[in-house]
Amino acid sequence: MTETYRRIVLARRPVAMPQESDFRMEEASIPRPGDGEVLIRNIYLSLDPYMRGRMRDVKSYAPPQQLDEVMVGGTVGVIDSSNNGRFAVGEFVQGMLGWQEYGLSDGSGLRKLDPSLAPISTALGILGMPGMTAYFGMLDLGQPKEGETAVISGAAGAVGALVGQIAKIKGCRAVGIAGTDAKCRYIKDELGFDAAINYKTTGDLREAVAAACPDGVDVYFDNVGGPITDAVLAHINFRARIPICGQISQYNNETPELGPRIMPLLLINRARMEGFIITDFAERWGEGLTQMGEWLAQGKLKYKEDIVKGLENAPQAMIGLLQGANFGKQLVQLGEMP
């Protein structure tokens, strides 16, 4: 085993779109686990939009990322050495060990994985945080009903692609909004969405939503915010439900964009718009994992992973994620399977 490993820390707080220079690669000695600890060799790192919010030094639902500390992030890896009776060398685990090739843990927050059931990378996607976000956000807040129309922004992303498929399972017409023709073809041809809108090339987004949703919008799963959301909200139906999962189009703005006042739309239609964070459902993850796992095994759900290799490429991949360059769940492969 090598004596050192690499890690990436936040060197400075980004202004607008992050730059690679906002991050710094460091090399450190591989630690030894103390009493009750395990040393994990990370194999995959998850990159997610929430990380951009954590880079700001502002009050939010979670503490901000500290400067000169390892960037926050979900990982899956293998136990390299263990002084904890609950974990054996060679077992696979999912945790929050951040942007680094090795990490120490006392075992709290680690989830054991069975690679015979699904690839371990899925613990960061369809059978992890994105999957649970889609499951609880759509079913608990969206409450889709057979025959309704569900619109999903960011529809080719790790969460949106699953939301649309859940809508289909529940008997809805699923309409996805994405940023390339290839993504639109994917969600229609591969995932079974009924219609797809390329928001970058369509002439009038409101007209495009109206054409794709002739009976209006009953559920809008909002991943992006901004002008896309403005266009969809113009077509919501009576008692529409609007789960707010993310606002990725706004994360790099230094000042908030001006937009329409939406309260009359919500009032007239008696619609409900509600934000949520997946940790709100932490106690019910077992339920979500069981159902998503069953749908996956039955072939009712499909997923796509966008994997870049090497920790050194994580900053550029993160920037690409914020620009919509990824196609599916964005992962960084940090090491090889044992």
C-alpha positions as CSV (number, residue, x, y, z in Angstrom):
1,M,0.0,0.0,0.0
2,T,1.2,3.5,-0.8
3,E,2.1,5.7,2.1
4,T,0.2,8.8,1.0
5,Y,-3.2,9.7,-0.5
6,R,-4.7,12.7,-2.2
7,R,-7.5,15.0,-1.1
8,I,-9.2,18.2,-2.4
9,V,-10.0,21.1,-0.1
10,L,-11.9,24.3,-0.7
11,A,-9.2,26.9,-1.2
12,R,-11.5,29.9,-1.5
13,R,-15.2,30.7,-1.8
14,P,-16.3,30.9,-5.5
15,V,-17.7,34.1,-7.0
16,A,-20.5,33.1,-9.4
17,M,-19.5,30.0,-11.3
18,P,-16.7,28.1,-9.5
19,Q,-13.3,27.9,-11.0
20,E,-10.8,25.1,-10.7
21,S,-8.5,27.5,-8.8
22,D,-11.2,27.6,-6.0
23,F,-10.1,24.0,-5.1
24,R,-6.7,22.7,-4.0
25,M,-5.2,19.3,-4.2
26,E,-3.2,18.1,-1.2
27,E,-1.2,15.0,-0.4
28,A,-1.2,13.5,3.1
29,S,-0.1,10.4,4.9
30,I,-2.6,7.6,5.0
31,P,-4.0,7.6,8.6
32,R,-4.2,4.6,10.8
33,P,-7.5,3.7,12.4
34,G,-7.8,4.2,16.1
35,D,-9.9,2.3,18.6
36,G,-13.4,1.7,17.1
37,E,-12.4,3.2,13.7
38,V,-12.1,1.9,10.2
39,L,-10.0,3.1,7.3
40,I,-11.9,3.2,4.0
41,R,-10.4,3.3,0.5
42,N,-12.8,5.3,-1.5
43,I,-13.8,4.0,-5.0
44,Y,-16.5,6.4,-6.1
45,L,-17.2,10.0,-5.2
46,S,-20.6,11.6,-5.8
47,L,-20.9,15.1,-7.2
48,D,-24.2,16.9,-6.5
49,P,-25.7,20.4,-7.0
50,Y,-26.1,20.9,-3.2
51,M,-22.3,21.2,-3.0
52,R,-22.4,24.6,-4.6
53,G,-24.7,26.0,-1.9
54,R,-22.4,24.6,0.8
55,M,-19.5,26.6,-0.7
56,R,-21.2,29.8,0.4
57,D,-20.7,31.2,3.9
58,V,-24.4,31.8,4.5
59,K,-27.0,30.3,6.7
60,S,-28.7,27.3,5.1
61,Y,-30.1,23.9,6.0
62,A,-26.6,22.6,6.6
63,P,-23.3,24.2,7.8
64,P,-21.2,25.8,5.1
65,Q,-18.1,24.1,3.7
66,Q,-15.1,25.3,5.7
67,L,-12.1,26.7,3.8
68,D,-9.0,24.4,3.8
69,E,-11.0,21.4,4.7
70,V,-11.9,18.4,2.6
71,M,-14.8,19.1,0.3
72,V,-18.0,17.4,1.4
73,G,-19.4,14.6,-0.6
74,G,-20.8,11.1,-0.6
75,T,-18.5,8.1,-1.3
76,V,-18.6,4.4,-1.6
77,G,-15.5,2.4,-0.8
78,V,-14.0,-0.7,0.7
79,I,-12.8,-1.3,4.3
80,D,-9.0,-1.3,4.1
81,S,-8.4,-1.9,7.8
82,S,-10.7,-2.1,10.8
83,N,-10.6,-1.7,14.6
84,N,-14.4,-1.8,14.7
85,G,-16.2,-5.1,15.2
86,R,-19.2,-4.1,13.1
87,F,-17.0,-3.8,9.9
88,A,-14.7,-6.3,8.4
89,V,-11.9,-5.7,6.0
90,G,-13.1,-6.1,2.4
91,E,-16.7,-5.0,3.1
92,F,-18.2,-2.2,0.9
93,V,-19.7,0.8,2.5
94,Q,-21.3,4.1,1.6
95,G,-20.7,7.2,3.7
96,M,-19.9,10.9,3.6
97,L,-16.1,10.9,3.4
98,G,-15.7,13.7,0.9
99,W,-13.3,14.4,-1.9
100,Q,-10.4,12.2,-0.9
101,E,-9.0,8.8,-1.7
102,Y,-9.0,7.5,1.9
103,G,-11.1,8.3,4.9
104,L,-11.4,7.4,8.6
105,S,-14.7,6.7,10.2
106,D,-16.0,5.6,13.6
107,G,-18.7,3.7,11.8
108,S,-21.5,6.2,12.3
109,G,-23.3,7.1,9.1
110,L,-21.8,4.1,7.2
111,R,-24.1,1.9,5.2
112,K,-23.0,-1.6,4.3
113,L,-23.4,-2.5,0.6
114,D,-24.0,-5.9,-1.1
115,P,-22.3,-5.8,-4.5
116,S,-24.2,-9.0,-5.5
117,L,-27.5,-7.0,-5.4
118,A,-26.5,-4.0,-7.4
119,P,-23.2,-2.2,-8.5
120,I,-21.8,-0.3,-5.5
121,S,-22.0,2.9,-7.5
122,T,-25.8,2.8,-7.3
123,A,-25.5,3.6,-3.6
124,L,-24.7,7.2,-4.7
125,G,-27.5,7.3,-7.3
126,I,-30.7,5.3,-7.8
127,L,-30.2,3.4,-4.5
128,G,-28.8,6.4,-2.6
129,M,-29.6,10.1,-2.0
130,P,-30.8,10.9,-5.5
131,G,-33.1,7.9,-5.6
132,M,-34.5,8.8,-2.2
133,T,-35.0,12.4,-3.2
134,A,-37.0,11.3,-6.3
135,Y,-39.0,8.7,-4.3
136,F,-40.1,10.9,-1.4
137,G,-40.2,14.2,-3.2
138,M,-42.5,12.8,-5.9
139,L,-44.7,10.5,-3.9
140,D,-45.0,12.4,-0.6
141,L,-45.1,15.9,-2.0
142,G,-46.1,15.4,-5.6
143,Q,-48.7,12.8,-4.9
144,P,-49.1,11.7,-8.5
145,K,-52.4,10.2,-9.6
146,E,-53.3,8.1,-12.6
147,G,-54.2,10.2,-15.6
148,E,-52.5,13.3,-14.4
149,T,-49.7,15.2,-16.1
150,A,-46.3,15.6,-14.4
151,V,-43.6,17.9,-15.6
152,I,-40.0,17.4,-14.5
153,S,-37.2,20.0,-15.0
154,G,-33.6,18.7,-15.1
155,A,-35.3,15.6,-16.4
156,A,-32.1,13.8,-17.6
157,G,-30.3,14.3,-14.3
158,A,-29.8,11.8,-11.4
159,V,-33.1,12.9,-9.7
160,G,-35.2,14.1,-12.6
161,A,-34.8,10.9,-14.7
162,L,-36.1,8.8,-11.8
163,V,-39.0,11.2,-11.0
164,G,-40.3,10.9,-14.5
165,Q,-40.1,7.1,-14.4
166,I,-41.9,7.1,-11.0
167,A,-44.6,9.3,-12.6
168,K,-45.1,6.7,-15.3
169,I,-45.3,3.9,-12.8
170,K,-48.1,5.8,-11.2
171,G,-50.0,6.1,-14.4
172,C,-49.1,9.8,-15.2
173,R,-48.2,11.5,-18.5
174,A,-44.6,12.5,-17.9
175,V,-43.1,15.5,-19.6
176,G,-39.4,16.2,-19.2
177,I,-37.4,19.4,-19.7
178,A,-33.7,19.0,-20.5
179,G,-30.9,21.0,-22.2
180,T,-29.8,18.9,-25.3
181,D,-31.5,16.9,-28.0
182,A,-29.6,13.8,-26.9
183,K,-31.0,14.1,-23.4
184,C,-34.5,14.6,-24.7
185,R,-34.2,11.5,-26.9
186,Y,-32.9,9.6,-23.9
187,I,-35.8,10.4,-21.6
188,K,-38.3,9.6,-24.3
189,D,-36.8,6.6,-26.1
190,E,-35.1,5.0,-23.1
191,L,-37.0,6.1,-20.0
192,G,-40.5,6.2,-21.5
193,F,-41.3,9.9,-21.0
194,D,-44.3,11.0,-23.1
195,A,-42.8,14.3,-24.2
196,A,-39.5,16.2,-23.9
197,I,-38.7,19.9,-24.3
198,N,-35.2,21.2,-25.1
199,Y,-35.4,24.5,-23.2
200,K,-32.3,25.8,-25.0
201,T,-33.6,25.5,-28.5
202,T,-37.4,25.9,-28.2
203,G,-38.6,29.3,-29.3
204,D,-41.2,30.1,-26.7
205,L,-41.0,27.9,-23.6
206,R,-44.5,28.7,-22.4
207,E,-45.9,27.7,-25.7
208,A,-43.8,24.5,-25.7
209,V,-45.1,23.6,-22.2
210,A,-48.7,24.2,-23.4
211,A,-48.2,22.0,-26.5
212,A,-46.7,19.2,-24.4
213,C,-49.3,19.5,-21.7
214,P,-52.7,20.0,-23.4
215,D,-54.5,19.2,-20.2
216,G,-52.4,21.4,-18.0
217,V,-49.9,20.5,-15.3
218,D,-50.9,18.6,-12.2
219,V,-47.4,18.0,-10.7
220,Y,-44.3,20.1,-11.4
221,F,-41.1,18.6,-9.9
222,D,-38.8,21.6,-9.8
223,N,-35.1,21.0,-10.0
224,V,-33.9,24.2,-11.7
225,G,-36.0,27.2,-10.9
226,G,-35.7,30.4,-13.0
227,P,-37.4,31.0,-16.4
228,I,-38.2,27.3,-16.8
229,T,-40.2,27.3,-13.6
230,D,-41.9,30.5,-14.6
231,A,-43.0,28.9,-17.9
232,V,-44.4,25.7,-16.2
233,L,-46.3,27.6,-13.5
234,A,-48.3,29.4,-16.1
235,H,-50.0,26.1,-16.9
236,I,-50.7,24.6,-13.5
237,N,-54.1,23.1,-12.8
238,F,-56.5,23.3,-9.9
239,R,-54.9,21.7,-6.8
240,A,-51.5,21.3,-8.5
241,R,-48.6,20.2,-6.4
242,I,-45.1,21.7,-6.9
243,P,-42.2,20.0,-4.9
244,I,-39.2,22.2,-4.9
245,C,-36.1,19.9,-5.0
246,G,-33.5,22.3,-6.4
247,Q,-32.8,25.7,-8.0
248,I,-29.6,24.9,-10.0
249,S,-30.1,27.7,-12.5
250,Q,-29.8,30.1,-9.6
251,Y,-26.9,28.7,-7.6
252,N,-24.2,30.8,-9.2
253,N,-26.0,34.1,-9.3
254,E,-24.5,36.8,-7.1
255,T,-27.8,38.7,-7.0
256,P,-31.3,37.0,-7.3
257,E,-33.0,37.1,-10.6
258,L,-36.2,39.1,-10.9
259,G,-39.1,36.9,-11.8
260,P,-42.9,36.9,-12.0
261,R,-44.9,37.1,-8.8
262,I,-46.4,33.6,-8.6
263,M,-48.7,34.0,-5.6
264,P,-51.8,34.7,-7.7
265,L,-51.2,31.5,-9.7
266,L,-51.0,29.5,-6.5
267,L,-54.0,31.3,-5.0
268,I,-56.3,31.0,-8.0
269,N,-55.5,27.3,-8.5
270,R,-55.3,26.5,-4.8
271,A,-52.0,24.9,-5.6
272,R,-49.3,23.8,-3.1
273,M,-45.6,24.6,-3.6
274,E,-43.3,23.0,-1.0
275,G,-39.6,22.8,-0.6
276,F,-37.9,19.7,0.9
277,I,-34.5,18.4,1.9
278,I,-34.0,14.6,1.7
279,T,-32.8,14.5,5.3
280,D,-36.5,15.2,6.2
281,F,-37.1,11.6,5.3
282,A,-34.1,10.0,7.0
283,E,-36.1,7.7,9.2
284,R,-37.9,6.3,6.2
285,W,-35.0,5.5,3.9
286,G,-35.5,1.8,4.4
287,E,-38.9,2.1,2.9
288,G,-37.6,4.0,-0.1
289,L,-34.6,1.8,-0.7
290,T,-36.8,-1.3,-0.6
291,Q,-39.3,0.0,-3.2
292,M,-36.7,1.5,-5.5
293,G,-34.7,-1.7,-5.3
294,E,-37.8,-3.7,-6.3
295,W,-38.7,-1.4,-9.2
296,L,-35.1,-1.7,-10.4
297,A,-35.1,-5.5,-10.2
298,Q,-38.4,-5.6,-12.1
299,G,-37.0,-3.4,-14.9
300,K,-39.4,-0.6,-14.2
301,L,-36.5,1.8,-13.5
302,K,-33.4,2.6,-15.5
303,Y,-30.4,4.8,-14.6
304,K,-27.5,6.3,-16.3
305,E,-24.1,7.2,-14.8
306,D,-21.6,9.8,-16.0
307,I,-18.2,8.7,-14.6
308,V,-14.9,10.6,-14.8
309,K,-11.7,9.0,-13.6
310,G,-9.3,10.5,-11.2
311,L,-9.7,12.8,-8.2
312,E,-7.8,15.5,-10.0
313,N,-10.8,15.8,-12.4
314,A,-13.4,16.3,-9.7
315,P,-13.3,20.2,-9.8
316,Q,-13.9,20.3,-13.6
317,A,-16.6,17.7,-13.4
318,M,-18.3,19.8,-10.6
319,I,-18.2,22.9,-12.8
320,G,-19.6,20.9,-15.7
321,L,-22.4,19.6,-13.4
322,L,-23.4,23.2,-12.6
323,Q,-23.5,23.9,-16.4
324,G,-25.6,20.9,-17.3
325,A,-22.7,19.1,-19.0
326,N,-23.3,15.8,-17.2
327,F,-25.6,13.1,-18.6
328,G,-27.0,11.1,-15.7
329,K,-25.6,10.7,-12.2
330,Q,-22.2,12.4,-12.0
331,L,-19.5,10.3,-10.3
332,V,-15.8,10.4,-10.0
333,Q,-14.0,7.1,-9.9
334,L,-11.2,7.4,-7.3
335,G,-9.8,3.8,-7.4
336,E,-10.3,0.3,-8.7
337,M,-12.6,-2.4,-7.3
338,P,-10.6,-4.9,-5.2
